Each structure stands twice: as structure tokens, then as C-alpha cells.
Amino acid sequence: MFSCHRAALLPARWHENMPLSVLETMAAAVPVVVTDLGGLPELVEHGRDGLVVPPDDPAALGEALRRLAERPGEAEALGRAARAKAVARHGAADHLDRLQALYHGLRRPTFAP
């Protein structure tokens, strides 16, 4: 689906939490260019697995796109790192394990009479 893309964009102007579109794109080994709002900079580390730009800054967004377009090797390396992060931190099995641990931690103890 994304494999032919050099990059994906999420130029959010609002505090996004953890958009599924970012996780799906990262899992497809495509770097994401996001804005520095909400949880986005926690998902995407600038220069490591994608690029982070200031919100409402079209020049910075354009420069990030130009950078990835002119440096396909860098875009591919960012995409590989993005996939590795997505698999390691957001894979289905790991997510389920963390969710179950959370639920077990919240469970109220039962007392025998």
C-alpha cells in the first residue's frame, strides 16, 4: 500500500495522540513527516525514523519533503528504522501483553469471607 512512497505526511494543527495512520505507515517502512504537537514527536524521532517540523510552518514542511525527495537513501534508512520501531513497540502481540498487564494491575483484589 505505502511501499512505493518516499514519505507520508501528517501536518497536524491539533494535538494528535497516536494516529493509526502513522503506525501503519511506519510499519510499511515509510518515514513520516509530522508536526511537533501532541504525541506525534513521541512516535516519530526527528532524523531517526522520520522528520518533525513545527506546526503551521509550510516552509519547514516543504524543506522536509525536499530533503526526503533529494535523499532517497536517507528516506529508505528512516523508513527501515520506522518499521523496526513499529514492530518493536507497537506490534499486536506486545500491545496485547501490555494491555493485559494493565488490566491485571487495575483488577480489584477479592476478599474471601
Backbone bond lengths (Angstrom), bond angles and torsions (degrees), N, CA, C in turn:
res aa  C-N    CA-C-N  psi(-1)  N-CA   C-N-CA  omega(-1)  CA-C   N-CA-C  phi
1 M - - - 1.436 - - 1.530 110.21 -
2 F 1.339 117.98 -51.76 1.458 121.47 -177.81 1.524 112.41 -102.06
3 S 1.318 118.25 -8.10 1.453 120.83 -167.33 1.523 114.45 -59.59
4 C 1.312 118.62 -21.41 1.462 119.81 179.82 1.525 111.78 -90.28
5 H 1.313 118.49 0.51 1.459 122.11 -177.04 1.520 111.04 -92.80
6 R 1.297 116.52 143.94 1.460 122.07 176.30 1.529 110.39 -79.83
7 A 1.345 116.34 -32.55 1.461 120.95 -179.30 1.519 109.12 -162.86
8 A 1.316 114.75 165.48 1.466 121.92 172.59 1.523 107.14 -125.64
9 L 1.313 115.24 155.93 1.464 120.74 -177.31 1.514 111.52 -121.48
10 L 1.317 114.88 141.66 1.454 121.12 167.23 1.529 106.20 -138.39
11 P 1.337 116.04 80.09 1.471 119.92 -178.69 1.532 111.04 -82.22
12 A 1.320 115.47 63.48 1.462 121.20 -175.30 1.524 111.28 -62.33
13 R 1.302 114.09 144.70 1.465 121.34 173.92 1.520 109.79 -113.30
14 W 1.312 115.72 7.03 1.450 122.98 -178.94 1.518 107.65 -131.92
15 H 1.312 117.81 159.18 1.455 122.21 -177.59 1.527 110.19 -75.03
16 E 1.302 115.59 94.41 1.463 121.78 176.65 1.526 108.28 -78.17
17 N 1.318 115.93 150.08 1.451 119.74 -179.90 1.528 110.17 -93.41
18 M 1.314 117.21 -79.41 1.460 122.25 -179.58 1.527 108.28 -143.15
19 P 1.326 116.71 77.76 1.467 119.13 -176.74 1.531 112.20 -63.15
20 L 1.309 115.13 131.43 1.461 120.60 177.93 1.524 110.72 -59.84
21 S 1.319 117.29 -33.60 1.469 119.92 179.80 1.523 111.38 -60.03
22 V 1.313 118.06 -35.49 1.467 120.76 178.37 1.526 109.76 -68.84
23 L 1.328 117.14 -45.77 1.462 120.44 179.66 1.527 111.45 -62.72
24 E 1.322 117.34 -42.10 1.470 120.73 179.11 1.523 111.15 -64.05
25 T 1.309 116.50 -40.97 1.458 120.47 179.96 1.517 110.53 -66.43
26 M 1.314 117.08 -44.23 1.456 120.38 177.96 1.527 110.63 -61.39
27 A 1.327 116.78 -41.93 1.463 120.80 179.62 1.528 111.63 -63.08
28 A 1.331 116.47 -24.91 1.469 120.92 177.89 1.524 111.98 -86.88
29 A 1.329 117.13 8.97 1.470 123.13 178.25 1.524 112.53 65.36
30 V 1.330 115.34 37.04 1.456 121.62 176.85 1.522 107.81 -118.10
31 P 1.333 118.05 126.91 1.462 118.87 178.56 1.524 111.20 -69.85
32 V 1.329 115.30 150.54 1.453 121.22 -179.27 1.530 109.01 -115.49
33 V 1.317 115.32 138.15 1.457 121.75 171.88 1.522 105.86 -102.20
34 V 1.333 115.85 119.03 1.462 121.38 -177.06 1.524 109.43 -125.85
35 T 1.320 114.53 165.92 1.452 119.53 174.39 1.533 109.79 -93.47
36 D 1.299 114.71 159.05 1.454 122.78 -175.31 1.529 110.89 -83.40
37 L 1.329 115.41 64.62 1.459 121.39 -179.12 1.523 110.13 -135.81
38 G 1.314 115.98 146.32 1.458 121.23 173.89 1.516 112.97 57.10
39 G 1.320 115.38 -135.82 1.454 121.25 -178.63 1.515 114.42 -87.22
40 L 1.322 117.42 -1.71 1.467 119.82 -176.89 1.526 113.45 -59.28
41 P 1.346 119.36 -46.01 1.461 117.77 178.90 1.533 113.60 -69.75
42 E 1.325 116.85 -11.49 1.461 119.28 172.60 1.525 110.70 -81.13
43 L 1.319 116.80 -28.92 1.462 121.09 177.56 1.519 111.72 -81.10
44 V 1.320 116.48 -40.68 1.462 121.99 -174.75 1.519 108.72 -114.32
45 E 1.323 115.93 120.75 1.462 121.14 177.25 1.526 108.52 -96.01
46 H 1.314 115.27 119.25 1.462 121.38 -175.88 1.533 111.01 -55.97
47 G 1.321 114.50 124.61 1.450 120.45 177.18 1.509 115.42 79.52
48 R 1.319 116.67 -5.14 1.466 119.96 179.07 1.523 110.98 -106.01
49 D 1.338 118.00 -47.51 1.465 121.35 -179.62 1.521 112.16 -138.91
50 G 1.303 116.89 13.18 1.462 123.41 179.00 1.514 108.54 170.93
51 L 1.310 116.41 -166.19 1.457 120.89 179.27 1.522 109.39 -130.64
52 V 1.322 116.09 144.64 1.462 122.81 179.37 1.525 107.46 -121.13
53 V 1.327 114.99 129.10 1.467 120.56 -179.57 1.526 109.15 -123.95
54 P 1.332 116.92 159.45 1.467 119.11 176.92 1.533 110.83 -67.06
55 P 1.327 117.06 149.52 1.469 119.31 176.71 1.529 110.34 -69.58
56 D 1.309 115.05 154.42 1.470 122.04 177.56 1.518 112.73 54.81
57 D 1.330 116.27 38.01 1.461 121.32 178.72 1.522 109.22 -129.99
58 P 1.340 116.99 82.83 1.463 119.91 -177.15 1.526 113.18 -59.21
59 A 1.328 117.65 -32.36 1.463 119.91 179.44 1.527 110.86 -65.10
60 A 1.325 117.11 -43.05 1.463 120.84 178.47 1.522 111.11 -65.89
61 L 1.313 116.97 -39.86 1.464 121.08 177.44 1.523 109.79 -62.76
62 G 1.322 116.60 -46.09 1.465 120.44 178.17 1.510 112.55 -61.78
63 E 1.318 117.19 -39.65 1.465 120.63 178.58 1.526 111.20 -65.61
64 A 1.324 117.28 -39.06 1.463 120.45 177.68 1.530 110.56 -63.32
65 L 1.314 116.36 -42.89 1.473 119.87 178.13 1.517 111.21 -64.91
66 R 1.310 115.81 -42.67 1.472 120.20 178.68 1.522 110.10 -61.05
67 R 1.318 116.25 -43.55 1.467 121.41 179.84 1.522 110.94 -56.44
68 L 1.325 116.88 -47.93 1.466 119.93 -178.47 1.519 111.97 -71.58
69 A 1.323 117.29 -33.09 1.466 120.43 178.61 1.523 111.26 -69.19
70 E 1.321 116.85 -37.24 1.459 121.23 -177.00 1.523 113.41 -86.24
71 R 1.314 116.47 -12.79 1.477 121.12 -177.95 1.526 109.80 -127.64
72 P 1.314 117.38 72.72 1.474 118.95 -177.23 1.527 113.32 -60.13
73 G 1.318 117.58 -32.17 1.467 119.51 177.73 1.517 112.19 -64.00
74 E 1.326 115.69 -41.08 1.462 119.65 177.24 1.528 110.45 -65.73
75 A 1.333 116.44 -42.40 1.465 119.88 179.20 1.528 110.48 -60.45
76 E 1.318 117.36 -41.87 1.460 120.56 178.99 1.525 111.27 -65.68
77 A 1.331 117.23 -41.28 1.464 120.26 179.21 1.533 110.76 -65.02
78 L 1.334 116.88 -42.39 1.461 120.03 176.70 1.523 110.48 -61.65
79 G 1.334 116.23 -40.48 1.459 120.38 179.23 1.519 112.58 -63.86
80 R 1.323 116.55 -41.42 1.474 119.52 176.98 1.525 111.19 -62.72
81 A 1.326 116.07 -42.96 1.471 119.97 178.54 1.529 110.82 -65.51
82 A 1.331 116.44 -37.22 1.465 120.37 178.17 1.524 110.21 -62.88
83 R 1.320 116.79 -43.45 1.464 119.92 179.06 1.521 111.04 -63.40
84 A 1.313 116.22 -44.65 1.466 119.61 179.97 1.529 110.47 -59.04
85 K 1.323 116.65 -41.42 1.466 120.01 178.94 1.525 110.83 -66.63
86 A 1.321 116.91 -44.16 1.461 120.58 -178.79 1.522 110.94 -60.88
87 V 1.315 116.57 -42.82 1.465 120.45 -179.39 1.529 110.35 -68.52
88 A 1.334 116.59 -43.18 1.462 120.59 -176.03 1.531 112.72 -71.57
89 R 1.326 117.55 -38.66 1.465 119.78 -172.91 1.516 114.99 -104.52
90 H 1.326 116.84 -19.74 1.454 118.38 -171.55 1.526 113.30 -132.06
91 G 1.329 117.27 19.13 1.454 120.45 176.75 1.525 110.53 -66.56
92 A 1.305 117.23 154.68 1.464 121.76 -175.43 1.524 112.37 -60.58
93 A 1.322 117.80 -44.55 1.465 120.41 -177.38 1.528 110.89 -65.49
94 D 1.329 116.76 -44.32 1.463 119.75 179.04 1.520 110.94 -65.17
95 H 1.308 116.62 -38.83 1.458 120.77 178.69 1.528 110.27 -61.92
96 L 1.319 116.65 -45.40 1.456 120.78 179.29 1.526 111.11 -63.08
97 D 1.333 117.34 -41.81 1.467 120.36 177.99 1.528 111.29 -60.47
98 R 1.330 117.29 -44.49 1.465 120.58 179.92 1.527 111.16 -66.73
99 L 1.322 116.55 -37.58 1.459 120.49 178.81 1.525 111.00 -65.89
100 Q 1.317 116.40 -44.11 1.464 119.72 177.99 1.524 111.31 -63.51
101 A 1.323 117.43 -39.84 1.466 120.46 177.74 1.525 110.38 -62.82
102 L 1.309 116.10 -39.75 1.463 119.76 177.67 1.524 110.94 -63.04
103 Y 1.330 116.72 -46.89 1.459 120.50 179.99 1.530 111.25 -62.15
104 H 1.317 116.67 -41.73 1.467 119.39 179.03 1.523 110.75 -63.86
105 G 1.320 116.82 -35.83 1.459 120.66 178.32 1.513 112.84 -69.51
106 L 1.316 117.48 -26.75 1.465 121.62 -179.29 1.521 113.12 -89.60
107 R 1.304 116.28 -15.07 1.457 120.54 -176.98 1.522 110.15 -63.39
108 R 1.308 114.99 131.62 1.469 119.39 178.30 1.510 109.96 -75.97
109 P 1.308 115.74 138.31 1.468 117.59 177.05 1.522 110.55 -68.38
110 T 1.305 116.27 145.12 1.454 120.81 176.38 1.520 108.64 -99.24
111 F 1.298 115.56 142.59 1.460 120.19 -178.29 1.530 108.66 -111.17
112 A 1.297 115.40 132.91 1.471 120.99 177.35 1.521 108.38 -80.72
113 P 1.344 117.88 141.15 1.467 120.10 178.85 1.500 113.13 -68.14
